Amino acid sequence: MKAYELHATKDGLSLALNDKRATPEPGHGEVLIRVHAVSLNYRDLLIEDGMYGSGTKANVIPLSDGAGEISAVGPGVTALQVGDRVTGAFFPNWTSGDVTEAGVTPSLGGPVDGMLSEYVVLPERAALKFAQHLSYEEAATLPCAALTAWHALVDLGRINAGQTVLLQGTGGVSIFALQFAHAMGAMVIQTSSSDEKLERVRQMGAHHTINYRDTPEWSQEVRRLTDGRGVDLIVEVGGAGTLEQSLQAVRVGGTVATIGLVSGVGHINPLPLITRAIRLNGVYVGSHAMFAAMNNAISTHQLKPIIDRTFSFEQAVDAYAWLRSGSHFGKVVITVNN
């Protein structure tokens, strides 16, 4: 079978196609998935650059997110059958409950092989069914970006109708968070450096938008829009470059869900956390139980993921380059088996 691998070079890791890799066979409690589509996340760029802190397996098959159909099942598989449409679970071992080291140590596309392959084998528990109205390309966007947004809004933020949410940028997580927050009846304020992208999120339901290049002290505008109170929840994807503003834009007792570092890493001043009783919480994707709850919501509201661009399997290197350019709105997808 064909699969992409990340090979070590003197400059880091390089994506290469291996067209002679053996097709895996499912063992006890495992399923073989014929992959139809995969999607990329910012994490995949960190892994390629050798900057992912959790470690990377040598010659790993990259990408955590993919969807396909089960083509064979191993002995002991009871809940799934050939033909079922599934995604892979970002964390194969985190089924439910609180996050634990054991639950998040193996993750697809880094410490263990991922989804950028014609076929993959996963434990039965890590093959998750998705909503019937979604295509394979759409379902391939769910395991990391969608679940991260759901975890931030629902399990951590506990957002209800009438509350306020601030979203940063228009990448995969932020666009999913907009869709979920809109479905929940929350008021959304969204930032971007592109007026064109801000117009698109307004059309999707964002109530207020801020161009952070025109308004670098955007926390002041957030407070104006919330009558001086601040927002209930911020989905923080920027990192050091935006966190200080986020701590000024969130209300007293509010939550900053920290999920990304696209603007880099750095130090934070803990004083606002203390004096304003802000909850700063890291969000690391989510469990299989969270995925099931999210899947039910996606099905109920008939939500459709926003795909920016789709590349062919042979164009995987181009897909990486497009994500790295930052020009995307929503998710970047690669088709594998049509």
C-alpha positions in Angstrom: 0.0 0.0 0.0 1.0 3.7 -0.2 1.6 5.7 2.9 3.4 9.0 3.6 6.1 9.0 6.3 8.1 11.7 8.0 11.8 11.0 7.6 14.6 12.7 9.6 16.9 15.0 7.7 19.6 17.5 8.8 16.9 20.2 8.6 14.2 18.4 10.5 11.6 16.0 9.2 10.6 15.6 5.5 7.4 14.2 4.1 8.0 11.3 1.7 5.8 8.7 0.0 6.4 5.1 0.6 4.6 3.0 -2.1 5.8 -0.3 -0.9 4.6 -0.4 2.7 2.9 -3.6 3.7 -0.9 -3.4 4.2 -1.6 -4.0 7.9 -3.8 -6.7 9.2 -6.2 -6.3 12.2 -5.3 -8.3 15.2 -7.6 -9.2 18.2 -9.9 -6.3 19.0 -8.7 -4.3 16.0 -10.2 -3.0 12.7 -8.7 -2.3 9.3 -9.9 1.0 7.9 -9.7 2.0 4.2 -8.9 5.7 4.5 -10.9 8.0 2.2 -9.8 11.4 3.5 -7.6 13.1 6.0 -7.3 16.7 7.3 -4.4 18.8 8.6 -3.9 20.7 11.8 -1.4 23.2 13.0 0.0 20.4 15.2 1.1 18.6 12.0 3.3 21.6 11.1 4.9 21.5 14.5 5.6 17.8 14.1 7.1 18.3 10.7 9.3 21.1 12.1 10.5 18.8 15.0 8.8 21.1 17.6 6.2 18.8 19.0 6.8 18.2 22.6 5.3 14.8 23.0 7.9 13.1 20.8 7.6 11.6 17.3 8.0 8.0 16.2 10.8 7.4 13.6 9.4 7.4 10.1 5.9 8.0 11.5 2.8 8.1 9.2 1.6 11.6 9.9 -1.8 13.3 10.5 -4.1 12.5 13.4 -7.4 13.2 11.5 -8.9 10.8 9.0 -12.1 9.1 8.0 -12.8 5.9 6.0 -14.7 2.6 6.0 -14.0 -0.6 7.8 -12.7 -3.2 5.4 -11.9 -6.0 7.8 -12.3 -6.7 11.5 -10.2 -8.8 13.8 -11.2 -11.5 16.3 -13.1 -10.1 19.3 -14.6 -7.1 17.5 -18.3 -6.8 18.4 -19.5 -3.2 18.0 -18.3 -2.5 14.5 -18.6 -4.3 11.2 -17.3 -4.2 7.6 -18.7 -1.1 5.8 -19.1 1.1 8.9 -18.0 4.7 8.3 -15.6 5.8 11.0 -13.0 8.4 12.0 -9.9 7.6 13.9 -9.7 8.8 17.5 -6.9 11.4 18.1 -6.2 9.7 21.4 -6.8 5.9 21.0 -6.7 5.3 24.8 -8.8 8.2 26.2 -12.3 6.8 26.2 -14.0 8.9 28.9 -13.5 10.7 32.1 -10.8 13.2 33.1 -7.6 13.5 31.2 -4.8 11.2 32.3 -1.2 10.7 31.3 -2.0 7.2 30.1 -4.9 8.5 28.1 -3.0 11.1 26.1 0.5 9.6 25.8 -0.2 7.8 22.5 -1.7 10.1 19.8 -2.1 9.5 16.1 0.4 11.0 13.7 3.2 11.6 16.3 4.0 9.0 19.0 2.1 6.4 16.9 1.3 6.1 13.2 -1.4 8.3 11.9 -3.9 8.4 9.0 -2.0 9.6 5.9 -2.1 6.1 4.4 -4.3 4.0 2.2 -5.1 1.7 5.1 -4.7 1.9 8.9 -5.3 -0.5 11.7 -6.8 0.9 15.0 -8.2 -0.6 18.1 -12.0 -1.0 17.9 -12.5 1.6 20.6 -10.5 4.1 18.6 -12.7 3.9 15.5 -15.6 6.3 16.0 -18.8 6.5 13.9 -19.7 9.9 12.6 -23.0 11.6 11.5 -24.6 10.1 8.4 -25.1 13.4 6.6 -21.4 14.0 6.4 -19.0 13.0 3.6 -15.7 11.3 4.3 -14.0 14.6 3.6 -16.1 16.4 6.1 -15.8 13.7 8.8 -12.0 13.8 8.4 -12.0 17.3 9.9 -13.6 16.2 13.2 -11.1 14.2 15.4 -8.8 17.1 16.4 -10.2 20.6 15.5 -13.9 20.0 16.0 -13.4 18.0 19.2 -11.1 20.6 20.6 -13.6 23.3 20.0 -16.4 21.2 21.5 -14.3 20.5 24.6 -13.5 24.2 25.0 -17.1 25.4 24.7 -19.1 22.5 26.3 -17.0 20.5 28.7 -14.9 23.3 29.9 -16.8 26.5 29.1 -20.3 25.1 29.7 -21.6 27.8 27.4 -25.3 28.5 27.3 -27.6 30.7 25.2 -27.0 34.3 25.8 -23.4 34.0 27.0 -20.5 35.6 25.1 -17.6 33.9 23.4 -14.5 35.4 21.8 -12.9 33.4 19.0 -9.5 34.1 17.5 -8.8 33.8 13.8 -10.5 31.6 11.2 -8.6 28.3 11.3 -10.2 25.0 11.9 -10.8 25.1 15.6 -12.1 28.7 15.5 -14.6 28.0 12.7 -15.9 24.9 14.5 -16.2 26.9 17.7 -18.2 29.5 15.8 -20.6 26.8 14.5 -21.1 25.3 17.9 -21.5 28.6 19.7 -24.0 29.8 17.1 -26.0 26.5 17.5 -26.0 27.0 21.3 -27.3 30.6 21.0 -24.2 32.3 22.4 -23.1 35.7 21.2 -19.8 35.5 19.3 -17.1 38.1 18.8 -14.4 37.0 16.4 -11.0 38.4 15.4 -8.9 38.2 12.3 -6.5 40.3 10.3 -8.6 39.9 7.1 -11.7 41.9 6.5 -12.7 39.4 3.9 -12.6 36.5 6.4 -14.4 38.7 9.0 -17.2 39.2 6.5 -17.4 35.4 6.0 -17.7 34.7 9.8 -20.4 37.4 10.0 -22.4 35.5 7.4 -21.9 32.3 9.5 -23.4 34.0 12.6 -20.6 36.0 14.3 -22.3 38.9 16.0 -19.3 41.2 16.1 -15.9 41.1 14.4 -12.6 42.9 15.1 -9.6 43.3 12.7 -6.7 43.0 15.2 -4.3 44.7 12.8 -6.5 47.8 12.8 -7.2 47.4 16.5 -4.1 46.0 18.2 -5.5 46.6 21.6 -8.6 44.6 20.8 -9.4 43.8 24.4 -10.7 47.3 24.8 -13.1 46.9 21.9 -14.3 43.6 23.4 -15.1 45.3 26.7 -16.9 48.1 24.8 -19.0 45.5 23.0 -19.9 43.8 26.3 -20.7 47.0 28.2 -17.4 46.8 30.1 -18.0 43.3 31.4 -15.8 41.1 29.2 -16.7 37.8 27.6 -17.5 34.6 29.4 -15.1 32.4 27.4 -12.2 32.9 25.1 -11.0 30.2 22.8 -7.3 31.2 22.8 -5.4 29.9 19.8 -2.7 32.6 19.5 -0.4 31.9 22.5 2.1 34.5 23.8 1.1 37.0 21.2 -2.6 37.1 22.2 -2.8 35.8 25.7 -2.2 39.2 27.5 -5.1 40.7 25.5 -7.3 37.7 26.3 -6.7 38.1 30.0 -8.0 41.7 29.7 -10.9 40.8 27.5 -12.4 38.0 29.6 -14.8 38.8 32.5 -14.1 38.5 36.2 -14.4 34.8 36.9 -14.4 33.9 33.2 -12.5 31.2 31.3 -9.7 31.3 28.8 -9.4 27.9 27.0 -5.9 27.7 25.8 -5.5 25.4 22.8 -2.8 26.9 20.5 0.4 28.8 20.1 0.3 30.1 16.5 1.8 33.4 17.6 4.6 31.8 19.6 5.4 31.0 23.2 6.5 33.3 26.0 5.8 34.3 29.6 2.6 35.4 31.2 1.9 37.8 34.1 -0.2 35.8 36.6 -1.5 39.0 38.3 -4.7 39.3 36.2 -5.4 35.6 36.8 -5.4 36.2 40.6 -7.0 39.6 40.9 -9.8 38.8 38.4 -10.2 35.1 39.3 -9.8 34.0 35.7 -9.7 30.3 35.0 -6.9 29.6 32.5 -7.3 26.0 31.3 -5.4 24.0 28.6 -7.5 22.0 26.2 -5.9 19.0 24.6 -8.5 17.6 22.1 -10.9 15.3 24.0 -12.1 11.8 24.8 -14.2 9.3 22.8 -17.2 10.2 25.0 -16.9 13.8 24.1 -16.7 12.9 20.5 -20.0 10.9 20.8 -21.7 13.9 22.4 -20.3 16.2 19.7 -21.4 13.8 17.0 -25.0 13.9 18.3 -25.0 17.7 18.3 -23.6 17.7 14.7 -26.3 15.3 13.6 -29.1 17.2 15.5 -28.2 20.6 14.0 -27.1 19.1 10.6 -23.8 21.0 10.9 -21.4 20.8 8.0 -17.7 21.4 8.5 -16.1 24.2 6.4 -13.5 22.9 4.1 -11.2 25.5 2.6 -9.4 23.4 0.0 -9.1 19.7 -0.9 -5.9 18.2 -2.3 -5.3 14.8 -3.9 -3.2 12.1 -2.2 -0.3 12.9 -4.5 -0.5 16.6 -3.5 0.1 16.0 0.2 3.2 18.2 0.2 1.2 21.1 -1.4 -1.5 20.6 1.3 1.1 21.1 4.0 2.4 24.2 2.3 -1.1 25.7 2.0 -1.8 25.2 5.7 1.6 26.8 6.5 0.7 29.9 4.4 -2.1 30.8 6.7 -4.4 31.6 3.8 -7.0 29.0 4.6 -10.5 29.5 6.0 -11.6 26.4 7.8 -10.0 23.0 7.1 -7.4 21.7 4.6 -8.3 18.2 3.4 -6.5 15.5 1.4 -8.4 12.8 -0.4 -6.8 9.3 -0.2 -9.1 6.6 -1.7 -11.9 8.1 -3.7 
